Amino acid sequence: MKKYFSAFLILTLLFLGQNPAVYAVGSSGFENASYSAKTLGQANAVVARPQDPSTISFNPAGIVDLPGVQVSAGLEGLDWRILHTSSVTGDKNQNNGRVILIPSFYVTANPGELLDNRVAFGLAVNSPFGLSSKFPSIGMGRYTGYKNSLQMVATTMATSARLTNWLNVGGGATHYWIYDYGQSFNYPNAALAGSGGDGQVLTETSGHGWGWNLGLLLKPVPHHKFGASFRSQANVKVNGRVVLDDLVNAGSNVVFDTLPHFESGAHSNVPLPWNFTLGYAYEPSEKWAVENDFGITGWSVFADQDFGFDRPNATLRALGTVPRDYDTTFSYHLGGHRQLNDKTDLLGGFAFYQAAAPKNHVDNFLPDANRFLWTAGTSYNFSPRARIDFSYIFMLFARRSISNPAQVAKTGTNIDGRYTSILHGAFVTFTYSFDFPFEKKYKDNKEAKVTPIANIK
């Protein structure tokens, strides 16, 4: 079993190094709340019921409830389809279909009696935010971005403490590394110089930022659990370059020191929203449980995509600001599990996510809409120490008609119309647990120091 887990872990880490493309699932905006197959199989209604090491990310207070050392590696594959119908021409556009891979890795360590069963630690590596979309370069994404990418790796170090028999607290710090944030799109030279075909624009940036999370887990009476988690806002400063090709001579309107190619350093700030989630779980036995979660996400921090440039001019300034004006959103989750026998557990759930983007700022960078998520899955225990989880998800984006006047003002091209999107995929996670090193030796030494009463004279 250790051999199989080692191979699975190596494959997951390789995927982490191969620029995995991620897209928002399990949340609004471009958040990717895909932590593990077991949590997503219950529609992420798990804040009050920590069940695997991914609790590091969604409620660190649960780490101390996981015994020994637990290591978990997962891989999710998604297929996302977007259809746009123009309200002006009636033309239909669709994104280029491809499978999107999202890896994750977690480890928790509970020293047990070494720390009086009251403190535990965890490490998480995942992709909690991101997007990746690609469209034909002559379609609706011609001037808004026919290739869009925000790819990241987040590393969280957290700890958890049991303050009383009914109250756990936890918290952690998260380092966000955005290693690919950029777009490819065209620019109409005619808008600049009155003639000429399209120019091409490419932005490539990367950067780092920090955030933190806190969690509470309350078990005041048997069979009832309450959870609360808060994730802070984070600001990731990115730096890189912008490249313009196939420029035409604009006379005195805009001065480029090189034609038809121009390049400048570029920098921006990517705000990642805060989140607050409350959960209530009813757990009458180990055989089944059900939970309701309610979350609020502060997407209003994402006001615009604003780039600054080392060699600014009027054209770059126009290209470098895209209004977003996202709204704070809410989400609802309902999920649970039913144990069939000692080896097999069934999972299921439903969630609703409110759209973050207002309709007058929607484009194919993120064709946001209200989302409905259905999930189902299963857990299978190979042994008391090894488990594999599998889940399938289906997300339906509500049909949405948009009106984006900013795009018409910038390029003269109308992208108004109707978006329809669906997303589905599968998630597999393997978890292996073992005793904490040194705990057995500590217990043996402790017992050896106790003199039996019968031997006292």
C-alpha positions as CSV (number, residue, x, y, z in Angstrom):
1,M,0.0,0.0,0.0
2,K,2.9,2.4,0.8
3,K,4.2,1.7,-2.7
4,Y,1.0,2.7,-4.4
5,F,0.7,5.8,-2.3
6,S,4.3,6.9,-3.1
7,A,3.6,6.5,-6.8
8,F,0.4,8.5,-6.5
9,L,2.2,11.3,-4.5
10,I,5.0,11.5,-7.1
11,L,2.5,11.9,-9.9
12,T,0.6,14.6,-8.0
13,L,3.8,16.6,-7.4
14,L,4.8,16.3,-11.1
15,F,1.4,17.8,-12.0
16,L,2.1,20.6,-9.6
17,G,5.3,21.3,-11.6
18,Q,3.7,21.2,-15.0
19,N,1.6,24.4,-14.8
20,P,-1.8,22.9,-14.0
21,A,-4.6,25.0,-15.4
22,V,-7.4,25.6,-12.9
23,Y,-10.8,27.1,-13.2
24,A,-13.3,28.2,-10.5
25,V,-15.4,25.3,-9.2
26,G,-17.1,25.0,-5.9
27,S,-17.3,28.8,-5.4
28,S,-18.0,32.1,-7.1
29,G,-15.7,34.3,-9.1
30,F,-12.4,32.6,-9.8
31,E,-12.2,30.8,-6.5
32,N,-11.4,27.1,-6.7
33,A,-12.7,25.5,-3.5
34,S,-11.7,21.9,-4.6
35,Y,-9.9,20.6,-1.5
36,S,-10.4,16.8,-1.6
37,A,-12.7,14.2,-3.2
38,K,-14.3,13.6,0.2
39,T,-15.1,17.2,0.9
40,L,-16.2,18.1,-2.7
41,G,-18.3,14.9,-2.8
42,Q,-20.4,16.5,0.0
43,A,-20.6,19.8,-1.8
44,N,-18.0,21.3,0.6
45,A,-20.6,21.1,3.5
46,V,-17.9,20.0,5.9
47,V,-16.8,23.0,8.0
48,A,-18.3,21.5,11.1
49,R,-17.1,17.9,10.3
50,P,-13.4,17.6,9.7
51,Q,-12.8,14.2,8.0
52,D,-9.5,14.4,6.3
53,P,-6.3,16.5,6.1
54,S,-7.8,19.0,3.8
55,T,-9.5,20.6,6.8
56,I,-6.2,22.6,7.0
57,S,-7.7,24.8,4.2
58,F,-11.4,25.1,5.1
59,N,-11.3,24.9,8.9
60,P,-7.9,24.4,10.6
61,A,-9.6,23.8,14.0
62,G,-10.3,20.3,12.8
63,I,-6.7,19.2,12.5
64,V,-6.4,18.1,16.2
65,D,-9.3,15.7,15.7
66,L,-7.3,13.7,13.2
67,P,-5.2,11.0,14.9
68,G,-1.5,10.2,14.2
69,V,0.0,11.3,10.9
70,Q,-2.2,11.5,7.8
71,V,-0.9,12.1,4.3
72,S,-3.3,12.9,1.4
73,A,-2.7,13.4,-2.3
74,G,-5.5,14.2,-4.8
75,L,-6.0,15.0,-8.5
76,E,-9.1,16.5,-10.1
77,G,-10.0,16.6,-13.7
78,L,-12.5,19.1,-15.1
79,D,-14.2,19.8,-18.4
80,W,-15.7,23.3,-18.8
81,R,-17.9,24.3,-21.8
82,I,-18.9,27.9,-22.5
83,L,-21.3,29.0,-25.3
84,H,-21.9,32.6,-26.2
85,T,-24.6,33.9,-28.6
86,S,-24.2,37.4,-29.9
87,S,-27.2,39.7,-29.5
88,V,-26.0,41.8,-32.4
89,T,-25.0,39.2,-35.1
90,G,-26.5,36.1,-33.7
91,D,-23.1,34.3,-34.1
92,K,-22.4,31.5,-31.7
93,N,-19.0,31.1,-30.1
94,Q,-17.6,28.3,-27.9
95,N,-14.4,27.9,-26.0
96,N,-11.8,25.3,-26.9
97,G,-12.6,22.2,-24.9
98,R,-9.8,20.5,-22.8
99,V,-9.4,18.7,-19.6
100,I,-8.2,20.8,-16.7
101,L,-6.1,19.1,-14.0
102,I,-5.9,20.3,-10.3
103,P,-3.6,18.6,-7.9
104,S,-3.5,18.8,-4.1
105,F,-1.4,17.6,-1.2
106,Y,-1.9,17.6,2.6
107,V,-0.2,16.2,5.7
108,T,-1.3,16.5,9.3
109,A,0.6,15.4,12.5
110,N,-1.0,14.9,15.9
111,P,1.7,14.0,18.5
112,G,-1.0,12.5,20.7
113,E,0.1,12.0,24.4
114,L,3.3,13.8,23.7
115,L,1.3,17.0,23.8
116,D,-1.6,15.7,25.9
117,N,-3.7,15.1,22.8
118,R,-4.3,18.8,22.6
119,V,-2.2,20.2,19.7
120,A,-1.7,19.2,16.1
121,F,-0.1,20.6,13.0
122,G,-0.7,20.6,9.2
123,L,0.7,21.5,5.8
124,A,-1.4,22.0,2.7
125,V,-0.4,22.6,-1.0
126,N,-3.2,23.3,-3.4
127,S,-4.7,25.8,-5.8
128,P,-7.6,27.7,-4.1
129,F,-7.9,30.3,-6.8
130,G,-7.4,30.2,-10.6
131,L,-8.8,30.2,-14.0
132,S,-7.9,29.0,-17.5
133,S,-9.9,29.6,-20.6
134,K,-9.1,29.6,-24.3
135,F,-11.3,30.7,-27.2
136,P,-10.8,31.0,-31.0
137,S,-8.7,34.2,-31.7
138,I,-11.3,35.5,-34.2
139,G,-14.3,35.0,-32.0
140,M,-15.8,36.9,-29.1
141,G,-12.5,36.8,-27.3
142,R,-10.8,38.7,-30.1
143,Y,-10.4,41.9,-28.1
144,T,-11.3,40.7,-24.6
145,G,-8.8,37.8,-24.2
146,Y,-8.9,34.6,-26.3
147,K,-6.4,33.1,-23.8
148,N,-6.8,33.9,-20.1
149,S,-4.8,32.5,-17.3
150,L,-4.5,32.8,-13.5
151,Q,-2.5,29.9,-12.2
152,M,-1.3,29.5,-8.6
153,V,0.1,27.3,-5.9
154,A,-0.9,28.0,-2.3
155,T,1.1,26.6,0.7
156,T,-0.6,26.7,4.1
157,M,1.0,25.9,7.4
158,A,-1.5,25.6,10.3
159,T,-1.9,24.5,13.8
160,S,-4.9,23.4,15.9
161,A,-5.5,23.2,19.7
162,R,-8.2,21.5,21.8
163,L,-9.1,24.0,24.5
164,T,-11.8,21.9,26.1
165,N,-13.6,18.7,25.3
166,W,-16.1,20.7,23.2
167,L,-14.0,23.5,21.7
168,N,-11.2,23.5,19.2
169,V,-9.5,26.5,17.7
170,G,-7.0,26.7,14.8
171,G,-5.2,29.0,12.4
172,G,-2.6,29.2,9.7
173,A,-0.7,31.3,7.3
174,T,-0.9,30.9,3.5
175,H,1.7,31.8,0.9
176,Y,0.2,32.5,-2.5
177,W,2.4,32.1,-5.6
178,I,0.8,33.2,-8.8
179,Y,3.2,31.8,-11.4
180,D,1.1,32.7,-14.5
181,Y,-1.2,35.6,-14.7
182,G,-1.9,37.0,-18.1
183,Q,-3.9,37.3,-21.3
184,S,-3.5,37.1,-25.1
185,F,-5.8,39.3,-27.1
186,N,-5.9,41.6,-30.2
187,Y,-6.0,45.3,-30.4
188,P,-7.7,47.2,-33.3
189,N,-5.0,49.4,-34.9
190,A,-7.8,51.3,-36.6
191,A,-8.9,52.7,-33.3
192,L,-5.3,54.0,-32.8
193,A,-4.2,55.1,-36.2
194,G,-7.3,55.1,-38.3
195,S,-6.1,52.2,-40.4
196,G,-4.4,48.8,-40.3
197,G,-5.4,45.4,-39.1
198,D,-5.2,44.0,-35.6
199,G,-2.2,44.2,-33.3
200,Q,-1.5,41.5,-30.8
201,V,-1.1,42.0,-27.1
202,L,0.5,39.5,-24.6
203,T,0.8,40.0,-20.8
204,E,2.8,37.7,-18.7
205,T,3.3,38.3,-14.9
206,S,3.9,36.4,-11.7
207,G,4.3,37.2,-8.0
208,H,3.8,36.4,-4.3
209,G,1.5,37.3,-1.5
210,W,0.4,36.2,2.0
211,G,-2.9,35.6,3.8
212,W,-4.2,33.8,6.9
213,N,-7.1,31.7,8.1
214,L,-8.8,31.0,11.5
215,G,-11.3,28.3,12.5
216,L,-13.6,27.2,15.4
217,L,-15.1,23.8,16.0
218,L,-17.8,23.4,18.7
219,K,-19.3,20.2,20.0
220,P,-21.6,21.4,22.9
221,V,-23.9,18.4,23.0
222,P,-23.8,14.9,21.5
223,H,-24.7,14.5,17.8
224,H,-24.6,18.3,17.1
225,K,-21.5,20.2,15.8
226,F,-20.9,23.8,14.8
227,G,-18.1,25.2,12.8
228,A,-16.9,28.6,11.7
229,S,-14.0,29.6,9.5
230,F,-12.5,32.9,8.2
231,R,-10.0,33.3,5.5
232,S,-8.4,36.7,5.1
233,Q,-8.1,38.9,2.1
234,A,-4.7,38.6,0.4
235,N,-3.0,40.9,-2.1
236,V,-0.6,39.3,-4.6
237,K,1.8,41.7,-6.3
238,V,2.7,40.5,-9.7
239,N,5.4,41.7,-12.1
240,G,6.3,40.8,-15.7
241,R,6.0,42.2,-19.1
242,V,3.5,43.4,-21.8
243,V,4.3,42.8,-25.5
244,L,2.6,44.6,-28.4
245,D,3.1,43.3,-31.9
246,D,2.0,44.4,-35.4
247,L,1.6,48.0,-34.4
248,V,1.1,50.7,-37.1
249,N,2.5,54.2,-37.1
250,A,0.0,56.4,-35.2
251,G,1.7,59.7,-36.1
252,S,1.7,62.1,-33.2
253,N,-1.2,60.4,-31.4
254,V,0.9,57.8,-29.5
255,V,4.7,57.5,-29.6
256,F,6.3,54.1,-29.7
257,D,10.1,54.0,-29.8
258,T,10.0,50.7,-31.7
259,L,7.7,49.5,-34.4
260,P,6.0,47.2,-35.1
261,H,7.1,45.5,-31.8
262,F,7.0,47.2,-28.4
263,E,7.7,45.8,-25.0
264,S,7.5,47.2,-21.4
265,G,7.6,45.9,-17.9
266,A,4.2,45.4,-16.3
267,H,3.0,45.1,-12.8
268,S,-0.4,44.7,-11.0
269,N,-2.0,43.7,-7.8
270,V,-4.3,40.6,-7.7
271,P,-6.7,40.9,-4.7
272,L,-8.0,37.6,-3.4
273,P,-11.2,37.8,-1.4
274,W,-12.0,37.1,2.2
275,N,-14.5,34.4,3.2
276,F,-16.5,33.7,6.3
277,T,-18.4,30.4,6.6
278,L,-20.7,29.0,9.3
279,G,-21.7,25.3,9.5
280,Y,-24.0,23.1,11.4
281,A,-23.9,19.3,11.3
282,Y,-26.2,16.7,12.7
283,E,-24.2,13.5,13.3
284,P,-26.4,10.9,15.1
285,S,-23.8,8.1,14.6
286,E,-20.7,7.1,12.7
287,K,-22.9,5.7,10.0
288,W,-24.4,8.9,8.7
289,A,-24.4,12.7,9.0
290,V,-25.8,15.8,7.3
291,E,-24.6,19.4,7.3
292,N,-25.7,22.8,6.2
293,D,-23.1,25.6,5.5
294,F,-23.6,29.3,4.7
295,G,-20.7,31.4,3.4
296,I,-20.0,35.0,2.4
297,T,-17.2,35.9,0.1
298,G,-15.8,39.4,-0.2
299,W,-15.4,39.7,-4.0
300,S,-16.0,43.4,-3.8
301,V,-12.2,43.7,-3.4
302,F,-11.8,42.9,-7.1
303,A,-12.7,46.3,-8.5
304,D,-10.6,46.2,-11.7
305,Q,-7.8,44.5,-13.6
306,D,-5.4,47.5,-13.4
307,F,-1.9,47.2,-14.8
308,G,0.9,49.7,-14.5
309,F,3.8,49.9,-17.0
310,D,7.4,50.9,-16.9
311,R,7.1,52.6,-20.2
312,P,3.6,54.0,-20.2
313,N,1.7,55.7,-23.0
314,A,-1.9,56.3,-23.9
315,T,-2.4,53.0,-25.6
316,L,-1.0,50.9,-22.7
317,R,-3.0,52.8,-20.2
318,A,-6.2,52.1,-22.2
319,L,-5.2,48.4,-22.4
320,G,-4.2,48.2,-18.8
321,T,-7.4,49.0,-17.1
322,V,-10.5,46.7,-17.2
323,P,-13.3,47.5,-14.8
324,R,-14.7,44.5,-12.9
325,D,-16.6,45.9,-9.9
326,Y,-17.4,42.4,-8.4
327,D,-19.9,42.1,-5.7
328,T,-19.8,40.4,-2.3
329,T,-21.5,37.0,-2.7
330,F,-23.1,34.3,-0.6
331,S,-23.2,30.5,-1.0
332,Y,-25.2,27.7,0.5
333,H,-24.1,24.1,0.9
334,L,-26.0,20.9,1.9
335,G,-24.1,17.6,2.1
336,G,-23.5,14.4,4.0
337,H,-22.6,10.8,4.0
338,R,-24.1,7.3,4.6
339,Q,-21.9,4.4,5.6
340,L,-22.9,1.1,3.9
341,N,-20.4,-1.1,5.7
342,D,-16.9,-1.0,7.4
343,K,-15.3,-0.4,4.0
344,T,-17.7,1.7,1.9
345,D,-19.2,5.2,2.5
346,L,-21.5,7.1,0.1
347,L,-21.2,10.9,-0.3
348,G,-23.6,13.5,-1.8
349,G,-24.4,17.2,-1.8
350,F,-25.8,20.3,-3.4
351,A,-24.6,23.9,-3.4
352,F,-25.6,27.3,-4.8
353,Y,-23.2,30.1,-5.5
354,Q,-24.2,33.7,-6.2
355,A,-22.5,35.4,-9.2
356,A,-19.8,37.9,-8.3
357,A,-19.6,39.8,-11.7
358,P,-22.3,42.4,-12.6
359,K,-23.7,41.8,-16.1
360,N,-22.3,45.1,-17.5
361,H,-18.7,43.8,-16.8
362,V,-19.0,40.2,-17.8
363,D,-16.8,39.0,-20.6
364,N,-15.0,35.7,-21.5
365,F,-12.2,36.4,-19.0
366,L,-14.8,35.0,-16.5
367,P,-18.3,34.5,-17.8
368,D,-19.7,34.5,-14.3
369,A,-23.3,33.6,-13.4
370,N,-25.3,32.0,-10.5
371,R,-24.1,28.4,-10.2
372,F,-25.8,25.2,-9.1
373,L,-23.6,22.3,-8.0
374,W,-24.5,18.6,-7.6
375,T,-22.0,16.2,-6.3
376,A,-21.8,12.4,-5.5
377,G,-19.0,10.2,-4.4
378,T,-17.8,7.3,-2.4
379,S,-15.0,6.4,0.1
380,Y,-13.4,2.9,0.2
381,N,-11.2,1.7,3.0
382,F,-8.5,-0.6,1.9
383,S,-7.4,-1.1,5.5
384,P,-7.7,0.9,8.8
385,R,-4.8,3.0,7.5
386,A,-5.5,3.5,3.8
387,R,-8.5,5.0,2.0
388,I,-9.4,6.2,-1.5
389,D,-12.1,8.7,-2.1
390,F,-13.8,9.4,-5.5
391,S,-16.4,12.1,-6.4
392,Y,-18.1,13.4,-9.5
393,I,-19.4,16.9,-9.8
394,F,-21.8,18.7,-12.2
395,M,-22.1,22.5,-12.2
396,L,-24.7,24.4,-14.2
397,F,-24.2,28.1,-14.7
398,A,-27.5,30.0,-15.0
399,R,-28.1,31.4,-18.5
400,R,-27.1,35.0,-18.5
401,S,-27.6,37.9,-20.8
402,I,-24.9,40.6,-20.6
403,S,-24.4,44.2,-21.6
404,N,-20.8,45.4,-21.5
405,P,-20.6,49.1,-22.6
406,A,-17.0,49.4,-21.5
407,Q,-16.0,46.9,-24.3
408,V,-17.8,49.0,-27.0
409,A,-16.1,52.2,-25.8
410,K,-12.6,50.6,-25.9
411,T,-12.6,48.7,-29.2
412,G,-15.9,49.6,-30.9
413,T,-16.8,45.9,-30.8
414,N,-20.0,44.7,-29.2
415,I,-19.9,41.4,-27.2
416,D,-23.4,41.7,-25.7
417,G,-25.4,38.5,-25.8
418,R,-26.1,35.4,-23.8
419,Y,-23.7,33.0,-22.0
420,T,-24.5,29.4,-21.2
421,S,-21.9,27.3,-19.3
422,I,-21.6,23.8,-17.8
423,L,-18.7,22.2,-15.9
424,H,-18.3,18.7,-14.8
425,G,-15.4,16.5,-13.6
426,A,-14.1,13.8,-11.3
427,F,-11.8,14.0,-8.2
428,V,-9.8,11.2,-6.7
429,T,-7.9,11.4,-3.3
430,F,-5.7,8.8,-1.6
431,T,-5.1,9.1,2.2
432,Y,-2.7,7.1,4.3
433,S,-2.2,7.3,8.1
434,F,0.3,6.0,10.5
435,D,1.2,6.4,14.2
436,F,3.1,9.5,15.2
437,P,6.8,8.7,15.6
438,F,8.1,8.6,19.2
439,E,4.7,8.4,20.7
440,K,4.9,4.7,21.5
441,K,8.3,5.1,23.0
442,Y,7.0,8.0,25.1
443,K,4.1,5.8,26.4
444,D,6.5,2.9,27.2
445,N,8.8,5.1,29.1
446,K,5.9,6.7,31.0
447,E,4.5,3.3,32.0
448,A,8.0,2.0,33.0
449,K,8.3,4.9,35.5
450,V,5.1,4.0,37.3
451,T,5.8,1.5,40.1
452,P,2.9,-1.0,40.5
453,I,1.1,-0.7,43.9
454,A,1.6,-4.4,44.6
455,N,5.3,-3.9,44.6
456,I,5.3,-1.2,47.2
457,K,6.3,-2.5,50.7
